[in-house]
């Protein structure tokens, strides 16, 4: 299968209302405030979010407080398979805040939803090198370049792109084991993914609890890596050696 597509970088000044921002109805935003199997919005999730936002006023301040908390308190764990599972209740209960993009950005979405913000994970794949950083980009063989991003919505701005997980990716990998959060490169990375996305990225969808067509198995929490089932059951999608696939990209 071959797809041809174009992308455009997103850059949004969150301090200025966007008169041309696409608007969604309250009914259409409702589904981006509800819980999913791995993203509850009550209990420890709600309690944590309330502690984070404290006196924040307005949706942007609340989302900004959650974004900064995730950047400060989480870390990218290279031992996690694939992009992670996104089970935020376990993360908060165990106080283990290591993970990858589907964990850290799901944490943003769950915390945001718990305090009434419309928020969603965006599942897709990196398709080109980054113009500014080394780690948040991939080209040529992108078989393992799947990436989860996030957005939240406000009445004055529409959908706002965020990606706290990539800040932690820069800290870990550029170069490996030498950076801390307050170094110059992570500080620059931290300032960008709240309102900005470099679109070296192809978004697939924003669905949760996905029932796979033709499958007799349980729904998957999200669909980002290829899925395979045989007569022996479902293969492990986060372990590519268990079945073979290849995805490639090139600019034209």
C-alpha positions in Angstrom: 0.0 0.0 0.0 1.4 3.4 -1.0 0.0 6.7 0.4 1.0 10.2 -0.8 0.2 13.1 1.6 1.3 16.6 2.6 1.7 18.1 6.0 2.0 21.6 7.5 3.8 22.7 10.7 1.4 23.8 13.4 2.2 26.9 15.5 -0.3 28.5 17.7 0.1 31.5 20.1 -2.0 30.3 23.0 -2.2 33.8 24.4 -4.1 35.2 21.5 -7.7 34.0 20.6 -7.9 32.6 17.2 -10.8 34.1 15.2 -10.4 31.5 12.4 -10.1 28.5 14.7 -12.3 25.6 13.7 -15.1 25.2 16.2 -16.7 22.0 17.3 -20.1 21.7 18.9 -20.5 20.8 22.6 -21.9 17.5 21.5 -18.9 16.6 19.4 -16.5 17.6 22.2 -18.3 15.4 24.7 -16.6 12.2 23.7 -13.2 13.9 24.4 -14.1 14.3 28.0 -15.0 10.8 28.9 -13.0 7.9 30.4 -11.6 5.0 28.4 -10.4 1.6 29.6 -6.8 2.9 30.3 -7.7 6.5 30.9 -10.1 6.9 33.8 -11.1 10.4 34.9 -12.0 9.8 38.5 -10.2 8.6 41.7 -6.5 9.1 41.7 -6.5 10.7 38.3 -9.0 13.4 39.3 -7.2 13.9 42.7 -3.8 14.3 41.0 -5.2 16.8 38.4 -6.8 18.9 41.1 -3.5 19.1 43.0 -1.8 20.1 39.8 -4.1 22.9 38.6 -4.8 24.4 42.0 -5.6 28.1 41.3 -5.2 28.0 37.5 -7.8 29.9 35.7 -9.2 29.1 32.3 -8.5 26.1 30.1 -5.1 27.2 28.8 -3.7 27.7 32.3 -5.1 24.4 33.4 -3.6 22.6 30.4 -0.4 24.4 30.8 -0.1 23.4 34.5 -0.7 19.7 33.5 1.9 19.9 30.7 4.5 21.4 33.0 3.8 18.8 35.7 4.3 16.0 33.2 7.6 17.5 31.9 8.9 17.9 35.4 7.8 14.6 36.9 8.0 11.9 34.2 10.9 10.4 32.3 11.3 8.4 29.1 12.0 4.8 29.9 13.9 3.1 27.0 13.1 -0.4 28.4 9.3 0.0 27.7 8.2 -1.9 24.7 6.9 0.0 21.6 5.2 3.2 22.7 3.9 1.9 26.0 0.4 0.9 27.1 -1.0 4.2 28.3 -2.4 2.8 31.6 -2.3 6.0 33.6 -4.1 4.7 36.7 -1.2 2.2 37.2 1.3 5.0 36.7 -0.3 7.2 39.3 -0.9 4.4 41.8 2.7 3.1 41.6 4.2 6.5 41.3 6.3 5.2 38.5 6.3 7.9 35.9 8.6 6.3 33.4 7.2 5.4 30.0 7.1 6.4 26.3 4.8 8.6 24.3 1.6 6.5 24.6 2.1 6.6 28.4 3.2 10.2 29.0 0.8 11.8 26.5 -2.1 9.6 27.7 -1.3 11.0 31.2 -1.8 14.5 29.8 -5.1 13.5 28.2 -6.5 11.8 31.3 -5.5 14.5 33.7 -7.0 17.1 31.4 -10.3 15.2 30.9 -10.7 14.7 34.6 -11.0 18.4 35.2 -13.4 19.0 32.3 -11.0 19.8 29.4 -11.7 18.2 26.0 -8.5 16.4 25.2 -7.4 13.5 23.0 -4.4 11.4 22.0 -3.4 11.4 18.4 -1.9 8.2 17.1 0.4 8.2 14.1 4.0 7.8 12.8 7.0 9.9 12.3 7.8 10.2 8.5 10.7 12.7 8.2 13.7 13.9 10.1 13.3 16.9 12.5 14.7 20.2 11.3 15.8 21.2 14.8 16.2 18.1 17.0 17.6 14.7 16.3 15.4 12.3 18.2 11.8 13.5 17.4 12.2 12.5 13.7 12.6 9.4 11.5 12.8 8.8 7.8 13.4 5.9 5.4 12.6 2.8 7.5 9.8 4.0 9.9 8.7 0.5 11.0 9.4 1.4 14.6 8.7 5.2 14.4 5.1 5.1 15.7 4.4 8.1 17.9 1.5 9.4 20.0 0.8 13.1 20.4 -2.0 15.0 22.2 -4.3 17.9 21.8 -6.7 19.9 24.0 -9.5 22.1 22.9 -10.7 25.6 24.1 -13.5 27.8 22.8 -11.1 30.6 21.9 -8.3 28.5 20.3 -9.9 25.3 18.9 -7.6 22.3 19.1 -4.2 23.1 20.6 -1.2 20.7 19.9 0.9 19.5 22.8 3.6 16.8 23.2 5.3 16.6 26.6 6.6 13.1 25.8 8.9 14.5 23.1 10.5 16.9 25.6 11.5 13.8 27.7 12.7 12.1 24.5 15.1 14.9 23.8 16.4 14.8 27.4 17.1 11.1 27.2 18.6 10.8 23.7 20.4 14.0 22.6 23.0 12.8 23.3 22.1 9.7 25.4 22.7 10.1 29.1 24.3 13.5 29.1 21.4 16.0 29.4 19.2 17.2 32.3 15.9 19.0 32.0 17.5 22.5 32.6 20.1 22.2 29.9 19.7 24.6 26.9 18.5 22.0 24.4 15.7 20.5 26.6 14.6 24.1 27.6 14.2 24.9 23.9 12.3 21.6 23.3 10.1 22.3 26.4 9.0 25.6 25.1 7.8 24.3 21.7 5.3 21.4 22.1 2.7 23.5 24.0 1.0 25.0 20.9 3.4 23.7 18.3 4.0 20.6 16.3 6.7 20.0 13.7 4.7 18.1 11.2 7.3 15.5 10.2 4.5 13.3 11.2 1.4 11.5 9.8 -1.6 11.3 12.1 -3.7 8.2 11.8 -6.7 8.8 14.2 -7.7 9.5 17.8 -9.8 6.5 18.7 -9.6 4.5 22.0 -10.8 1.0 22.8 -10.7 0.0 19.2 -12.5 -3.3 18.2 -10.5 -4.6 15.2 -12.5 -5.6 12.2 -12.8 -9.4 11.9 -11.3 -10.0 15.2 -12.7 -12.2 17.9 -10.4 -10.7 20.5 -10.9 -7.9 23.0 -10.7 -4.3 21.8 -7.2 -2.8 21.8 -6.7 0.4 23.9 -5.4 2.2 20.8 -4.3 1.3 17.3 -0.9 2.6 16.3 1.3 -0.4 15.5 0.2 -3.0 12.9 -1.9 -5.8 14.4 -1.8 -9.4 13.4 -3.9 -12.4 14.3 -3.5 -16.1 13.2 -5.3 -19.3 14.2 -3.2 -19.3 17.3 -4.5 -15.8 18.4 -3.3 -12.2 18.4 0.4 -11.5 18.0 2.2 -9.1 20.3 2.1 -5.7 18.4 4.7 -4.2 20.7 7.2 -6.9 19.8 7.9 -6.6 16.0 10.0 -9.8 15.8 6.9 -11.8 16.6 5.6 -11.0 13.2 7.3 -9.1 10.3 6.2 -5.8 8.7 8.0 -2.9 7.2 7.0 0.8 6.8 9.1 3.2 4.8 8.8 6.9 4.0 10.5 9.4 1.6 9.9 13.0 0.6 8.8 13.6 -3.0 
